[in-house]
Amino acid sequence: MLGSSGPGIEELSVLDEGRRASGEWSDDADVVREWSADRSECRIVAVSLHVADLAAVIEREARLADTGGYELEWKTYAHDEWAGIEDHLARFGFEPDPVEAVLVRTDLSASQST
């Protein structure tokens, strides 16, 4: 975290780019999935900003997890562009875990001087 205000726009953009590159895009190119090695667990780590119906995407992903027999987690971030995404997720049976924080280290010279 940078100072008391948290990560800046540039750091959040880098985080988002990393999330989008970390997994597989769905066939419809609307979500990025990260899979466990045995594919028994899946995390949705990014949602395209071009999704027209977020509720339909969430419903589809929940249905795929049910029929595929894998555990599904949906990562959300405070800076997400999707207003109300947590409410949509709750309607499809998702329950929130404790809030996590992203820590960003940008000044490497500070640690090298000790």
C-alpha positions as CSV (number, residue, x, y, z in Angstrom):
1,M,0.0,0.0,0.0
2,L,1.3,3.4,-0.8
3,G,1.1,5.7,2.2
4,S,-2.2,5.8,3.9
5,S,-4.2,6.3,0.7
6,G,-3.5,2.8,-0.8
7,P,-2.3,1.9,-4.2
8,G,-2.5,4.5,-6.9
9,I,-4.1,4.2,-10.4
10,E,-0.8,3.0,-12.0
11,E,-0.4,0.2,-9.4
12,L,-4.0,-0.9,-9.7
13,S,-3.7,-1.0,-13.5
14,V,-0.6,-3.2,-13.2
15,L,-2.5,-5.5,-10.8
16,D,-5.5,-5.7,-13.2
17,E,-3.2,-6.5,-16.1
18,G,-1.6,-9.3,-14.1
19,R,-5.0,-10.7,-13.2
20,R,-6.1,-10.7,-16.8
21,A,-2.9,-12.5,-17.9
22,S,-2.9,-15.0,-15.0
23,G,-5.5,-17.5,-16.3
24,E,-7.7,-18.6,-19.2
25,W,-10.3,-16.4,-20.8
26,S,-13.7,-18.0,-21.1
27,D,-14.9,-19.0,-24.6
28,D,-17.0,-15.8,-24.6
29,A,-14.0,-13.7,-23.5
30,D,-15.9,-12.2,-20.6
31,V,-14.1,-13.7,-17.5
32,V,-10.6,-14.9,-16.7
33,R,-10.5,-18.2,-14.8
34,E,-7.5,-19.5,-12.7
35,W,-7.6,-23.3,-12.2
36,S,-6.0,-25.5,-9.6
37,A,-3.6,-28.1,-11.1
38,D,-6.3,-30.8,-10.9
39,R,-9.1,-28.5,-12.0
40,S,-11.1,-29.1,-8.8
41,E,-11.0,-25.4,-8.0
42,C,-11.6,-22.3,-10.1
43,R,-11.2,-18.7,-9.3
44,I,-12.7,-15.9,-11.5
45,V,-10.1,-13.2,-11.2
46,A,-11.2,-10.7,-13.9
47,V,-14.4,-9.7,-15.7
48,S,-14.4,-7.9,-19.1
49,L,-15.8,-4.4,-19.0
50,H,-17.7,-5.3,-22.2
51,V,-20.1,-7.7,-20.4
52,A,-23.7,-6.6,-21.2
53,D,-25.4,-8.7,-18.5
54,L,-23.2,-9.4,-15.4
55,A,-25.9,-11.5,-13.7
56,A,-26.1,-13.8,-16.7
57,V,-22.4,-14.3,-16.6
58,I,-22.4,-15.1,-12.9
59,E,-25.3,-17.5,-13.3
60,R,-23.5,-19.3,-16.2
61,E,-20.3,-19.6,-14.2
62,A,-22.1,-21.0,-11.2
63,R,-24.0,-23.5,-13.4
64,L,-20.8,-24.6,-15.0
65,A,-19.2,-25.2,-11.6
66,D,-22.2,-27.2,-10.4
67,T,-22.3,-29.4,-13.5
68,G,-18.5,-29.6,-13.7
69,G,-18.2,-30.6,-10.0
70,Y,-15.6,-28.0,-9.1
71,E,-15.4,-25.3,-6.4
72,L,-15.8,-21.8,-7.6
73,E,-14.5,-18.6,-6.0
74,W,-15.1,-15.1,-7.5
75,K,-12.5,-12.5,-6.6
76,T,-13.7,-8.9,-6.3
77,Y,-11.7,-5.8,-5.7
78,A,-12.6,-2.4,-4.2
79,H,-11.7,-0.7,-7.4
80,D,-13.8,-2.9,-9.6
81,E,-15.9,-1.1,-12.2
82,W,-18.9,-3.3,-11.5
83,A,-21.2,-1.5,-9.0
84,G,-23.1,-4.0,-7.0
85,I,-21.2,-7.1,-8.1
86,E,-21.3,-8.5,-4.5
87,D,-25.1,-8.3,-4.5
88,H,-25.2,-10.2,-7.8
89,L,-22.8,-12.8,-6.5
90,A,-24.9,-13.3,-3.3
91,R,-28.0,-13.9,-5.4
92,F,-26.2,-16.9,-6.9
93,G,-25.1,-18.4,-3.6
94,F,-21.6,-16.8,-3.2
95,E,-20.7,-15.9,0.3
96,P,-18.0,-13.3,1.1
97,D,-14.7,-14.2,2.7
98,P,-12.7,-11.8,4.9
99,V,-11.4,-8.8,3.0
100,E,-7.9,-9.1,1.7
101,A,-5.4,-6.3,1.0
102,V,-2.9,-5.7,-1.8
103,L,0.5,-4.5,-0.6
104,V,2.6,-2.8,-3.3
105,R,6.4,-2.3,-2.9
106,T,7.6,0.5,-5.2
107,D,10.8,1.8,-3.6
108,L,13.3,-1.0,-3.7
109,S,16.2,1.4,-2.6
110,A,14.6,1.8,0.9
111,S,15.3,-1.9,1.7
112,Q,18.7,-2.0,0.2
113,S,20.0,0.9,2.4
114,T,19.8,-1.2,5.7
